[in-house]
């Protein structure tokens, strides 16, 4: 019944179209700042596809061939593995039709609580962590926290993050009585 976009990055929102096709009455929920970032970035980026993805593939192949990353430093073994995986993922991605941008149906300011099937789900913004407008999802009775990309591997992923604020979010997570964290 609900689709929650934890932040505006493509890997978190471009499935909205598929979900809405399968469940047309599903309600997409996001934070107002997430919506702003979606509106500013996503439609224009989709217009550049598949060319932008082909450029990424070329860049990563060039870096693998030279052994030097975009930062001018030699690629580590981990970098090489990630580059190869990214190339494979993006090559797979461009074989699919370009997804349509689907706007959220419901936008919240600081928090919203929903009760699907009687389960309390608190959706709230804890600050700018991974992006502006991150949403954290807390199921208090089950002690489950869904973090979006505030927790990923390697932990924390900090390309473009708000490191100080994300550190505060991570410290807040440590204060919770948790049974499960879903990154």
C-alpha positions in Angstrom: 0.0 0.0 0.0 2.9 2.4 0.6 6.2 3.1 -1.2 8.6 5.2 0.9 11.4 7.0 -0.9 14.1 7.4 1.7 16.0 9.9 -0.6 16.1 11.2 -4.1 18.9 9.1 -5.7 17.9 7.2 -8.8 18.4 3.7 -7.2 15.8 4.7 -4.7 13.1 6.3 -6.8 13.3 5.0 -10.4 11.4 1.9 -9.3 8.3 4.0 -8.5 7.0 3.5 -12.0 7.1 -0.3 -11.8 5.5 -0.3 -8.3 2.7 2.0 -9.5 2.1 -0.2 -12.5 1.7 -3.2 -10.3 -0.1 -1.4 -7.5 -1.8 1.7 -8.9 -3.3 2.7 -5.6 -0.1 2.5 -3.7 0.9 5.8 -2.1 4.4 7.1 -2.6 5.7 9.0 0.5 8.8 11.2 0.8 10.1 14.2 2.6 9.5 17.6 1.1 13.3 18.2 0.6 13.5 14.9 -1.1 10.8 16.0 -3.5 12.6 19.2 -4.2 15.8 17.3 -5.1 13.8 14.9 -7.3 12.2 17.8 -9.1 15.6 19.6 -9.6 17.6 16.6 -10.7 15.7 13.6 -12.0 13.7 14.7 -15.1 16.7 16.5 -16.6 19.0 13.5 -15.9 16.6 11.0 -17.5 16.6 13.2 -20.7 20.4 12.5 -20.9 20.0 8.7 -20.9 21.3 6.4 -22.2 24.3 8.7 -23.2 25.2 9.6 -19.6 25.3 5.9 -18.7 27.5 5.1 -21.7 29.9 7.9 -20.6 30.1 6.3 -17.1 31.0 2.9 -18.7 33.7 4.5 -20.8 35.1 6.4 -17.8 35.3 3.3 -15.6 36.8 1.2 -18.5 39.4 3.9 -19.1 40.3 3.9 -15.4 40.6 0.1 -15.3 42.8 0.2 -18.4 45.1 2.8 -17.0 45.0 1.6 -13.4 44.4 5.2 -12.2 41.2 6.4 -10.7 39.4 9.7 -11.3 41.2 11.1 -8.3 44.6 10.5 -9.9 45.5 7.7 -7.5 46.2 4.0 -8.4 43.1 1.8 -8.2 43.1 -0.5 -5.1 41.9 -4.1 -5.4 38.6 -3.0 -4.0 38.3 -0.1 -6.6 38.9 -2.6 -9.4 36.2 -4.9 -8.1 33.8 -2.0 -7.7 34.6 -0.6 -11.2 34.0 -4.0 -12.8 30.7 -4.3 -10.9 29.6 -0.8 -11.8 30.4 -1.4 -15.5 28.3 -4.6 -15.4 25.5 -2.9 -13.6 25.3 0.1 -15.9 25.6 -2.1 -19.0 22.6 -4.1 -17.7 20.7 -0.9 -16.8 21.0 0.6 -20.4 19.3 -2.6 -21.8 16.1 -1.6 -20.1 13.7 1.2 -21.2 14.4 4.5 -19.6 12.1 4.7 -16.5 9.6 7.5 -16.1 9.8 9.9 -13.3 6.9 9.4 -10.9 6.3 12.1 -8.3 5.4 11.1 -4.8 1.7 11.2 -3.8 2.3 12.3 -0.2 5.0 14.6 1.2 5.8 15.2 4.8 7.6 18.0 6.6 9.2 16.5 9.7 7.4 13.2 10.3 4.4 11.1 9.5 3.1 7.9 11.1 1.1 5.3 9.2 -0.6 2.1 10.4 -0.9 -0.4 7.6 -2.4 -3.6 9.0 -2.2 -2.1 12.5 1.6 -1.9 12.4 3.0 1.5 13.5 5.5 2.9 11.0 7.1 6.2 11.8 8.7 8.0 8.9 10.8 11.0 9.8 13.6 13.2 8.8 16.6 13.0 11.2 18.6 15.6 9.3 20.8 15.9 6.3 22.8 12.7 6.3 23.3 10.9 3.0 21.3 13.6 1.2 19.0 16.5 1.9 15.7 15.1 2.8 16.7 11.7 4.0 13.8 9.7 5.6 14.4 7.2 8.4 11.7 4.5 9.0 11.1 3.2 12.5 8.9 0.3 13.5 8.9 0.8 17.3 7.1 -2.4 18.4 9.3 -4.5 16.2 12.4 -2.4 17.0 13.3 -2.3 13.3 15.0 0.7 11.7 15.3 1.2 8.0 18.0 3.7 7.3 18.0 4.3 3.6 21.6 5.1 2.6 22.6 6.6 6.0 24.1 3.1 6.5 25.6 1.3 3.5 28.8 -0.6 2.7 31.4 0.7 3.1 30.1 2.3 6.2 29.5 5.2 6.0 29.4 5.9 2.3 30.4 9.5 2.1 30.4 10.8 -1.4 28.5 14.1 -1.2 27.2 13.2 2.3 26.7 15.7 5.1 29.4 14.0 7.2 28.8 15.9 10.5 25.1 15.5 10.3 25.4 11.9 9.3 27.6 11.2 12.2 24.9 12.7 14.5 22.4 10.4 12.8 24.7 7.4 13.4 25.1 8.3 17.0 21.4 8.6 17.4 21.0 5.1 15.9 23.4 3.8 18.6 21.0 5.1 21.3 18.1 3.1 20.0 17.0 -0.2 21.5 17.2 -2.1 18.1 16.6 -5.6 17.1 17.2 -5.1 13.3 18.7 -2.4 11.1 17.8 -2.5 7.4 20.2 -0.4 5.4 
